[in-house]
Amino acid sequence: MIPKVSTFPFLAVIFDLDGVLADTEPINFRAIQDMFDPALLCLDSQDYTALYGLDYYDTARYLRFRYNLVEPVESLASRQEACAIRRIDLELEPASGVLEFIHTLAYKEIPLGLASNSPRAYVTRVLQRLAVDSFFPFPVGRNDVQNGKPAPDPYLEACARLNVEPSRCLAVEDSPVGMQSALAAGLSVALVGPHAPEPPSPRVIRYTDINHLSTILLQN
């Protein structure tokens, strides 16, 4: 049973992007397929599961290994970013309840951060398309850190930019990769969405979705 919270227990909230602010994982998966002639390379459900939450470089390494590609990692990653931005411009919609949640946190003057495994240009485009870029003055993309998730670097950098200790921050995540990153950085984690893994730690609580998280966390 999820405990009730009488007062907001964190000094800052740091969001993941893909799968949290918007259901972009299916969009990104279609963007990867856009890179190839489907008659020659057609991704399947195994690929979707394996690629969920990975950054573009790890995605490229996976594709090279699984499909015996010779195209360099950097080229694959660059093409994926271009295809993803194109699809974002056509298909992006905010996750249910996320805009209201962000506005409520901002109204309560709770600092908001963002830690993403996606490149900075993509992160900027998504935040602008959702009209929430003003709420995230210091977003962290994959370009901003040496190691992406599941390493702790993105969350450590996001906390540093907000000048808040990781132990006083809540990460909002939806993937095993993101959860591992946040836990390694020392944050508590709210897992949301249908792809969220089972919590492995008392510092992790699973919620059905953003609406559920908002109801429990901001009830007072």
C-alpha positions in Angstrom: 0.0 0.0 0.0 1.3 3.4 -1.0 1.8 5.7 2.1 0.0 9.0 2.3 2.2 12.1 2.4 1.0 15.1 4.5 3.7 17.6 3.4 5.8 17.5 0.3 9.0 15.7 1.4 11.4 16.8 -1.3 13.3 20.0 -2.2 13.2 19.3 -5.9 11.7 17.0 -8.5 13.8 15.8 -11.5 11.9 14.4 -14.4 12.9 11.9 -17.0 11.8 13.0 -20.5 10.9 10.0 -22.7 8.0 8.1 -21.3 7.4 10.5 -18.5 6.6 14.0 -19.9 5.2 12.3 -23.0 4.8 8.9 -24.4 7.7 9.3 -26.7 9.1 5.7 -26.6 6.8 4.5 -29.3 7.6 7.6 -31.4 11.3 7.0 -31.0 10.9 3.4 -31.9 9.1 4.4 -35.1 11.9 6.9 -35.7 14.4 4.1 -35.6 12.5 2.1 -38.1 12.3 5.2 -40.3 16.1 5.0 -40.7 15.8 1.7 -42.6 14.0 0.2 -45.5 11.5 -2.1 -43.8 12.0 -4.6 -46.6 15.6 -4.9 -45.4 15.4 -4.4 -41.7 12.2 -4.6 -39.6 12.3 -4.1 -35.9 10.2 -6.3 -33.6 8.8 -6.4 -30.1 12.1 -7.9 -28.8 13.9 -4.8 -30.2 11.3 -2.5 -28.5 11.9 -4.1 -25.1 15.7 -4.1 -25.5 15.8 -0.4 -26.7 13.5 1.0 -24.1 15.3 3.8 -22.2 18.6 3.5 -24.0 20.5 6.5 -25.3 21.1 6.9 -29.0 24.7 5.6 -28.8 23.7 2.4 -27.0 20.8 2.0 -29.4 23.2 2.3 -32.3 25.5 -0.3 -30.7 22.6 -2.7 -30.2 21.5 -2.3 -33.8 25.0 -2.9 -35.2 25.3 -6.1 -33.1 21.8 -7.5 -33.7 21.6 -6.7 -37.4 25.2 -6.9 -38.4 25.3 -3.3 -39.5 28.5 -1.6 -40.7 27.4 2.0 -40.4 29.3 3.8 -37.6 27.7 4.4 -34.2 28.0 8.2 -34.6 26.2 8.1 -37.9 23.4 5.9 -36.7 22.9 8.1 -33.6 22.8 11.2 -35.7 20.2 9.8 -38.1 18.1 8.6 -35.2 18.1 12.1 -33.7 17.0 13.6 -37.0 14.2 11.1 -37.5 13.1 11.4 -33.8 12.8 15.2 -34.0 10.8 14.9 -37.3 8.4 12.5 -35.6 8.2 14.6 -32.5 7.1 17.6 -34.5 4.3 15.6 -36.0 3.1 13.3 -33.2 4.0 14.7 -29.8 1.3 14.8 -27.1 1.9 15.4 -23.3 1.4 12.5 -20.9 -2.0 12.6 -19.2 -1.8 14.9 -16.1 1.8 15.9 -16.6 1.2 19.5 -17.4 -1.1 20.0 -14.4 1.5 18.3 -12.2 4.3 20.5 -13.5 2.2 23.7 -13.0 1.3 22.6 -9.5 4.9 22.0 -8.5 5.9 25.3 -9.9 3.1 27.1 -8.1 4.5 25.5 -4.9 7.9 26.9 -5.8 9.5 23.5 -6.0 12.5 23.5 -8.3 12.2 21.3 -11.4 15.0 19.5 -13.2 15.2 17.2 -16.1 17.7 14.3 -16.7 17.4 12.7 -20.1 19.3 10.1 -22.1 18.4 11.9 -25.3 20.5 14.6 -27.0 20.2 18.2 -26.0 18.6 19.4 -29.3 15.9 16.7 -29.0 15.3 17.6 -25.3 15.0 21.3 -26.1 12.6 20.5 -29.0 10.3 18.3 -26.8 10.2 20.9 -24.0 9.3 23.6 -26.4 6.7 21.5 -28.2 5.1 20.8 -24.8 5.4 24.5 -23.8 7.1 23.6 -20.5 10.7 24.8 -21.4 10.3 27.8 -19.0 9.8 25.4 -16.1 13.1 23.6 -16.8 15.8 26.2 -16.9 18.7 23.7 -16.5 17.8 20.5 -18.4 20.4 17.8 -18.7 20.7 15.9 -22.0 23.0 13.1 -23.0 25.6 15.6 -24.4 26.0 17.2 -21.0 27.5 14.2 -19.2 30.2 11.7 -19.8 28.1 8.6 -19.1 24.4 8.2 -19.8 21.8 6.2 -17.8 22.1 3.7 -16.1 25.2 5.6 -14.8 24.3 8.2 -12.2 25.8 11.1 -14.2 22.6 12.6 -15.6 20.9 12.8 -12.2 24.1 14.0 -10.4 24.4 16.8 -13.0 20.7 17.7 -12.7 21.0 18.0 -8.9 24.2 20.0 -9.2 22.5 22.5 -11.5 19.6 22.9 -9.1 22.1 23.1 -6.1 20.2 20.4 -4.2 21.5 17.3 -2.6 20.4 14.1 -4.4 19.0 12.7 -1.2 16.5 15.6 -1.1 15.4 15.0 -4.7 12.7 12.9 -6.2 13.3 11.4 -9.7 10.2 10.6 -11.8 11.1 7.7 -14.1 9.5 5.0 -16.1 12.3 2.6 -17.1 14.7 0.2 -15.5 17.6 2.2 -17.0 16.4 5.4 -15.5 15.6 3.9 -12.1 19.1 2.5 -11.9 20.6 5.9 -12.7 18.5 7.7 -10.1 19.2 5.2 -7.4 22.9 5.2 -8.1 22.9 9.0 -7.8 21.2 8.8 -4.4 17.7 10.0 -5.3 14.3 8.6 -4.3 12.3 7.4 -7.3 8.7 7.6 -8.4 8.1 5.0 -11.1 5.2 5.7 -13.4 3.6 4.1 -16.4 2.9 0.6 -17.7 6.6 -0.2 -18.4 7.8 0.7 -14.9 9.7 -2.2 -13.3 9.0 -3.6 -9.9 10.7 -1.5 -7.2 13.9 -3.1 -5.9 14.5 -0.6 -3.1 12.6 1.1 -0.3 13.6 4.4 -2.0 11.3 3.5 -5.0 7.5 3.6 -5.1 5.5 2.6 -8.1 2.5 4.6 -9.3 0.0 3.9 -12.0 0.7 7.1 -13.9 1.4 10.8 -13.3 -2.2 11.4 -12.2 -1.8 8.8 -9.5 1.6 10.3 -8.4 0.1 13.8 -8.3 -2.9 12.7 -6.2 -0.7 11.0 -3.6 2.1 13.4 -3.5 0.2 16.7 -3.7 -2.9 15.9 -1.7 -2.3 18.6 0.8 
